[in-house]
Structure formats: C-alpha cells, structure tokens
Amino acid sequence: MITNIILVLITLAFVLIIIEDIVHVNKAKTTLFFGTLCWILLFVFPINGLNAADVQHELDHNILEIATLWLFLMAAMTFVAYLNSKGFIQTLVHRWMPKKISEKQLMFLVGMFAFAFSSISDNITATLISLAVILSLKLEAKKRIKYATLIIFAVNSGGVSLITGDVTTLMIFLADKVSIANLLLLIIPAGFSVLILAMMLSIGMNGTLTFEQISKQRIEKTDITIALIFLSTIFSTLLLSAIYRVPPVLTFLFGLSVMFLTAQFLMRKKDVNKKIIDYIREIEYDTLLFFVGVLLLVGALKQIGVLNKFTELYVILDPKYANYLMGLLSSMIDNVPLTAALLKANIEMDARQWLAFTYATGVGGSMLIIGSAAGIIAMSKVKELTFASYFRMSFYLLIAYTIGYCGAYLAGYAIPLTTG
C-alpha cells in the first residue's frame, strides 16, 4: 500500500515538473516537497522488512550524493554570478561583435558561442547571454524563434563533453562510467550537430543585421583576475581529476576559496558596499534545490524497487538503440532523474555505450521546449516561443540529435571496450 502511495507522489512530482509552465509552480518547490515527504513515509512505514536504521543508511548514501553535486554546482555558479553581475561577460560579447553581419553568419556565430560558453558555464547563464544578443536585434518573429531554437540545442550540446558543463555529464563521470578523456571525444560530434542545425535553420535567411554599438564599459582588473581564476579552476579540475583522481568538487571549492581570498586582497583599498562572498546569494538556488528534490525522489524510487523497471528497455533493445530512445524520453522526463535512475539500476554497458548515453541524455531534452532548463528560460524570454512554435522545429532538431548521437557512438570506438 505504502509503495503505491509513494509511487503516486513521485509520479505527481514528475508531472508537475513537466507542466511547470502551465501550473506556474516552481519545480524546485514541488520536487523538494514530494522528495522529503516520500522519505518521511519510508521512515514511518518501512517496506521490504527494513527497519529505521536500514532506511537511515540508504538516506545517508543519498544525502552524500546530493551534497557532492550541490557543492560543486554552488562553487561553479558563484564564479558565474560574480562575472555576470559585473557585466564582464556581456561586455566581452559586445566588444567582439561586428557592426554588421548577415543573418546566416549570425546563426552560426550564436550557435557556436552558445555551444562553447555553456561548456564552461551553467546552462542558465549561457542561455540568457546568448538570448540577449538576439533580443537586441530587430528580428521577425519566425527568425527569432529559429535563433532561440538553435541556442537551446547548442547550450544543451555544449555541456556534454565537460563535467563543468552539464549536471548529467558530471553524474555519469562521478559514477566512474566515463573518464575525462572519454568525454572530450564528444566535442566533435556535439559541435558538428550544432553546425548541421544552424545550416538547416538558416535556409531562406538572406538578410543583413546591424548591431547598435553600446558604450564600452571598462573592465576592472579585479574582474579579469577572477575570470582567470575561474578558467584556471576549470582546467585544474580536468587535469587533477584525469591524472590524480582528485574529486572535481574538491578542486572547485579550492578555486572558490582562491577567488574569495584574491578578491578580498584586491578590494581591500576600494570603497565597495558588497563583499565578494555575498555573490553566493546571487546563485540560482531554485536550480540547486531542484536537484536536491529530484535526487531525493530518485532515491525513493530505488527504495521501492521501481528503478529496476528502467532496465527492461535494455533487455528488449541493444544499448545503442535504448540509449537513443532514453535521450528522446529525457525531453518528457527531466534528464537528471532519468540519468540518476539508470545509474542506480546498475545497467551493464561498456564505456562506449555510456558515452553515447551521456550525449543522449544531455542533448535529448532539446526535442521539447519543456525538456530542459534552457528551453524553459528561452520560453520565458522570447514571447513568440511557445510549445507549439518550438514543436514546429522538431524535424530539424531530430535530424541534428540523430547525427550527433551517431557521431557520439562512433567516437566511442576510440575507447578500449570495458564494461561498467
């Protein structure tokens, strides 16, 4: 009885995630509510002969996983929050943009910028900055939708090859399913798929666009220093993890501490009202709380034995086909719980297949506007972008996703075959 109740609660939570834009209830609130409620019920009404100590042990394991992910994201997002609030990123973008550019050139430029920037930033910031470029131009509604569609796909594609770029990539890496070297193989197929989508969406776009030049804002030495620390932290995370197996969360927290200490020294003689550590408050805590709630829900799914059902698709189909379908499924079910569920189900796949799965779950959410954070943000910023208008681009998106997935699978042939 209690198993059915918990399953209904989890299902309701995931449905509310999908229809967040319709019910206007933040998904962080719903997942945190249902996630904690499910675990409370598991303590009050133990199942499968477990006692409170057994449930506590499972919860502790779940909380450790959540804490690791939460601290990593908190550190990375604090860097971005500082640079974003200082206008550092926007200033660089406008300085690099030419006065005039063709619509086709802009399509490729915006696509590759969103792709590259999302790999070293969170998807939310990458989406907002990329959209800011498009919204500053006078574009027809149909063209604005095309640019926004490309940005969503490019942002989701950009993060799959680096642990700093996408949460699901980080989760798969932390589970020791792929290595840093494996993930870097995804750069070429993921980038190529973005170029293919840009080419298809730019058909019929033959106009020329003019950028209104804004007054050049002076970039402070402190901001440049913080940006360099951020980049150094990213590269140090990749190197230390690959060579010495240092946990990414430890390196990023170290980088964050360097940022705080350096800024404290540089700002000592300045009359500033805001301390460097205060920028932690500018993080998208809704995003962090959402992940807490989702992982609690997935942990509850494991407790009631539902996660094993996800393995059935892999019994029926070969992993290379099952992974492709799981990617499409991630556009309807958030890719974080989908990835967590598969990891906890202990599906036997080799490194090549896990690499393809990493691409699929990272990019598959682009198929529907509600399938990713980038899509939801874009929908809130571009008034013409709706579920229906985005769905009209689904044919192009499916082609790009399929090409990228095939490329990701082929790239995996560079990996020695081992199961995990």
Stockholm file with secondary structure:
# STOCKHOLM 1.0

chainA/1-420         MITNIILVLITLAFVLIIIEDIVHVNKAKTTLFFGTLCWILLFVFPINGLNAADVQHELDHNILEIATLWLFLMAAMTFVAYLNSKGFIQTLVHRWMPKKISEKQLMFLVGMFAFAFSSISDNITATLISLAVILSLKLEAKKRIKYATLIIFAVNSGGVSLITGDVTTLMIFLADKVSIANLLLLIIPAGFSVLILAMMLSIGMNGTLTFEQISKQRIEKTDITIALIFLSTIFSTLLLSAIYRVPPVLTFLFGLSVMFLTAQFLMRKKDVNKKIIDYIREIEYDTLLFFVGVLLLVGALKQIGVLNKFTELYVILDPKYANYLMGLLSSMIDNVPLTAALLKANIEMDARQWLAFTYATGVGGSMLIIGSAAGIIAMSKVKELTFASYFRMSFYLLIAYTIGYCGAYLAGYAIPLTTG
#=GR chainA/1-420 SS CHHHHHHHHHHHHHHHHHTHHHHTCCHHHHHHHHHHHHHHHHHHSCCTTCCHHHHHHHHHHHHHHHHHHHHHHHHHHHHHHHHHHTTHHHHHHHHHSCSEEEHHHHHHHHHHHHHHHHTTSCHHHHHHHHHHHHHTSCCCHHHHHHHHHHHHHHHHHHTTTSTTTCHHHHHHHHTTSSCHHHHHTTHHHHHHHHHHHHHHHTTTCCCEEECCCCCCCCCCHHHHHHHHHHHHHHHHHHHHHHHHCCCHHHHHHHHHHHHHHHHHHHTTTSCCSSCGGGGGGGSCHHHHHHHHHHHHHHHHHHHTTCGGGGGHHHHHSCHHHHHHHHHHHTTTSCHHHHHHHHHHTTCCCBHHHHHHHHHHHHHGGGGSGGGSHHHHHHHHHCTTCCHHHHHTTHHHHHHHHHHHHHHHHHHGGGSCCCBC
#=GC SS_cons         CHHHHHHHHHHHHHHHHHTHHHHTCCHHHHHHHHHHHHHHHHHHSCCTTCCHHHHHHHHHHHHHHHHHHHHHHHHHHHHHHHHHHTTHHHHHHHHHSCSEEEHHHHHHHHHHHHHHHHTTSCHHHHHHHHHHHHHTSCCCHHHHHHHHHHHHHHHHHHTTTSTTTCHHHHHHHHTTSSCHHHHHTTHHHHHHHHHHHHHHHTTTCCCEEECCCCCCCCCCHHHHHHHHHHHHHHHHHHHHHHHHCCCHHHHHHHHHHHHHHHHHHHTTTSCCSSCGGGGGGGSCHHHHHHHHHHHHHHHHHHHTTCGGGGGHHHHHSCHHHHHHHHHHHTTTSCHHHHHHHHHHTTCCCBHHHHHHHHHHHHHGGGGSGGGSHHHHHHHHHCTTCCHHHHHTTHHHHHHHHHHHHHHHHHHGGGSCCCBC
//
